[in-house]
Amino acid sequence: MACLLFPFSLLFLAMITARRAAYRLGWLRSERLPVPVVVVGNITVGGSGKTPLVVHLARTLLELGRRPGVVTRGFRGRAELPTAVAPDGDPVQFGDEALLLAQRCGCPVFVGRDRAAAGRALLADHPSCDVILADDGLQHYRLQRDVELVVFDARGVMNGWCLPAGPLREPPSRLATVDAVILNENAVLPAPTFAGPVFSMRLEGAIFRRLDDPGQVCTAADLAGLHLHAVAGIGAPGRFFAHIRRLGLEIAEHPYPDHHGYVPEDLEFTGDAILTTEKDAVKLASLNLLIPVWVLPVAACLTPDLGAFVLEKLHGCPSA
């Protein structure tokens, strides 16, 4: 099937190359915001770990004295115009990732199809904001950027072809123009000739919190021996299931498509508990489920210090 679709991949590649050139030459209008913009994205479709990386960057920049804000498309959400996302907002309105960002980043989060407009709205409401993080904004060339960060997971570029014959939004040669590459878990750099900084990222988390009572927590040891169901509707569900197994738990796996809209019938399981991701939890909270749901928050850990690197880039200094 991929071979049959390859001619369409060549057409797609020609279109995205022409589009990027049009922005570079000024034929299509791009916009520069009055504060620096850091884009976190990837050249592949599907989740690679962008959301936990944005959370990490937002919290790190706050600790370093900056005042970040986050703009995102709000994928699968209904909001079209720039809108502020409240931590207790509706995932149907804003999308699961946007709501998770609002809950975890500790800074303002705005959604909107036009991320430049979302950035303007965020700065109008929060004039003290001094840096914008654009979640999944690598191909959103209408918004000019100061730093580009690209994330890869263990899937890499797969067959190396562009859509629809392969998973690529842009060819691997695009990496020649980005500021840094982040390799999530066991990812391998897909462009060995890349000369920029490369960071390693791993997701850590071992404390579960109960969905209907977040103050109630437990460890894997507390769940050992129970009949457990693991539910994940993320870009790479296997990554979550492997994490759970590394904690020593036996699970029945239930993978769903990324951004899946759950209904109670999806989770009519017989057992002792459901384990799920934070991204899925924002959609499960409104469902009346028969067995307890335990959520596993994770945090991104970067080696070397990505926050210091980004801050140096924002200050116009050479990277360490």
N, C-alpha and C positions, 0 to 999 in steps of 0.2 A: 504494500500500500504506500509506503514512504517513497519508493521508486516511482510509482505512478504519479505521486503528488510533487515530485521534484521540480518539474517545469514551473509549477505555481510558486514554489519556493524561490526560484530565480526571479520571477515577477515581483514577489514580495520584497526580495532583497533590493531590486532596482527601485521600488517605490520608497522604501525607508531610506535608501542612500540619497535619492533625490530630495526627499523631505528634509533630511538633516542638512544637506547642502543649501536648501532654500532658506533655512533659518540662519546658517552660517553667513550667507551672502546678503542677508537682510531682506530677501524677497517675502518671507513670512515674518510677522512681527513677534518678537520676544520682548519680555519685560524684565527689567532689573528692579528688585525691591530695594528700599533704602537701608536694609540690613543684610549681612551675608547669608547665603543660602547653602546648606549642606544637603546634598541629595544622596539618599540610600536606595539602591536599586539592584537589578540584576539584568543579564541579557537573556535569561531563560524564562519560560513561563513556569508558574507554580511557585510554591513557597520554598524559600531557601534559608529562611531565618532572618528576614528583614525586620519584622516587627520587634522581636526581642532585642535586635541590634539598635533600633531607634530608641527603645526604652532605655537601654544602657547608655546611649549617647546623651539623651535628654537628662538623665539623672546625674551622669558624670559632669556634664557642662554646668548643671546647677551647683554641684559641689565645688567646681572650679570658679564660681563667682559669676558665670554668665546667666542670662535670662532667656532660655530658649522657648520657642513655640513650635508646634508640629502642624503641618498641613498634609492631608491625605485625600485620596479620591473617595474613600468610603465605599469600597467595592461591594456591590450587591445591595447597598443602601439606596433609599429613595431620594435622599437630599441631592438636589441639582445645584442650587445656589449656595454660596458660601454660608456655612452654618457652624456655630459653636457646638461642640460635643460635650454634654454633661456626663460625668462618670456614671450616673444612674439613668442615662438615656435609653432610647429604644433601639435595639440592634437592627430592627427592620428599617428604621429611619436612617441610621447612620452606617450600618455595616458592622460586622463583628470586630474587625481589626481596629477600626476607628474608636469603638467603645473601649476595647482593651487598652489602647494607647491613652485614652482619657483617664482610665482608672489607674494606670501604672506610671505614666511619665512625670506626674507632678507639675505639669505646665499646661498652658492653653493648647487645645487641639481643635482645629477647624477642618471641616470636610468641604469638598466642592469639586465639580468636574474640572473647572479651570483653577489650577493650583496657584497661579499668580493672583487671581482675584481672591482666593481663599487667604493667601498671605496678606493681601492688602486689608481684608476684613479683620484678620487676626491682629495686625498692627494698629488698626483703628481702635479696636477694643482694648488692646494691651500695649500702649505706646512704650512701655518700659522694655518690651521684648527686644533683644539685641542680636538674635540669630534664629533663622528658620531652618527646621529639619523637614525635608520633603520625603515622606515615606513612599517608596515605590515610584520615584519620579524621574528615573534615568532617561526615559524616552519622552518625557513631557518637556519638550524643548521650548515651549512658550515661556517657561520660567527659567531665567538665566540663573546660573549657579556658580559658586566659588569653589566648592569641593565636591567631587564625585567619588562615592564609595560603592563598590560592586561586591555582592555576596554570592558565593557558590557553596552548594552542599555536595554530598558524596555522589550525586547523580552527574555532576559536571555538565558538559554540553551534549552528552549522549551521542547521537549520530552526527552532531556538528552541523546539521542543516537548519535553515530558517523555516519558520511556519509556512505552510501547514505540514510539510514533510518531516519536520523536526521540531525541537522545542525552543529554538532561538528567536528572540525578538530582534536581535542585532547580531552580526557576525563576531567571532572572537577577536577580529582585528580592532573592534571598538575599544578593547582594553588598553590599547596604546595611548588613549587620550584621558584615561581616568587617573585619579590621584592615588588610589590604593585598592587592593583586593583583600577581601576577608574570606577565609576558608573555614566553613562551618563543619565541625566534627572531623570526619575523615576525608574531607574534600581534597582534591589534587588540583593544582594550578593548571587550567586548561591551555594556557599560553606560556610555554616555558621561556619564551623570549621576553616576557613582561619584566620591565626594568624597575618598576615602582615598588613601594613598600608592600609587603604581604603580611597580614595579621592572621593569627589562628584564633578561632572562636569555639567555645564549647558552652553548652547549656547545662547549668547545674540546678538541681532542685531535689529535695528529699522529704520535705514536709508537706503533707496534704492538709487542705482545709475543707471543711464541710460546706457544700454549696448553700444550704438553707440556714447555716449558722457559722459564718466565717470565723468566729472566735473559737470554734472547736477545731482542734488540729490533731493530727496523728502521724505516725511514722510508718514505714513499710513493715516494721516488726509488729505493729498493732494490727495490720491487715493480713499478716501471714496465715496461711491455712484456710482463708475464706474463699468462697466461690466468687471470683471477681470478673467483671466485664470491663474491658478498656475500650473507650469510644473516642474516635478522633476524626474530625472532618477538616483536616489541614492539608497543606500541599504534599507533605510526606508523612502519612500516618505511621509508617513503619519506624520512623525515627522516634516517635513517642512510645510505641510499643517496646522498642529495644531499650529505651530509657527505663521503663517500668520493670522490665526483666532484669536489668542491671541492678535494680534495687532488691532483687531476690524474690519477686512476686510472680506467681503463675496466673495467667490471664487468658480469657477468651477475647480474641481480637474482633473489633467491629469497625473497620475503616469505612469512611464516607467521603464523598467528593469534597474538595476544598469549598469552604463557605456554605456547607450544606444547611438548609433550613429544616430543622428538626420538628417532628410531630411526635406526640406521645407514643404512637405505634412503633416508632423506630427503636424505642427503648423499653419495650415490654419484655424484660428479661426475668428469668428465674435465677435467683442467686442472692448474695449478701450485699453487694455494693457495685456501683459503677465508678470507674476512674476515668477522668477526662482532662483535657487541656483547658487553660484559661480562655483561649479563644472560643472553644466550644461552650464553656460554662456560661458566657454572657447570653447565649441563646437557650440554654437548658433551664435557666433560672425561672422562667415563666411557666414551665411545664410541671404538671402534677404527676410525679413519677412514683412508682411503687416501692423502690428500694433507694437507700441513701446514695448520694452522689458526692464523691470526693475529688477535689480539684488539685492538680499539681502545679503550683506556680514554679516557673523556672527563671533564672537570671543568666544573661550572657556574660561570660568571662573572656576577656581579650588579652592576647599576648602578642607583641608588647603592648604598651599603653596607647590605645587608640584615641582616648580623650585628649591626651597631651599632644598627639600628632595633629588632630583636628584643630586644637587651639592654636598651635604654631602656624598652621596654614591660614587660619583666620587672621592672625596677627601679621601675616605676610613674611614670616620667617621660614628659612629652609627647614625641612623636617629633620628630626634627630636621627 
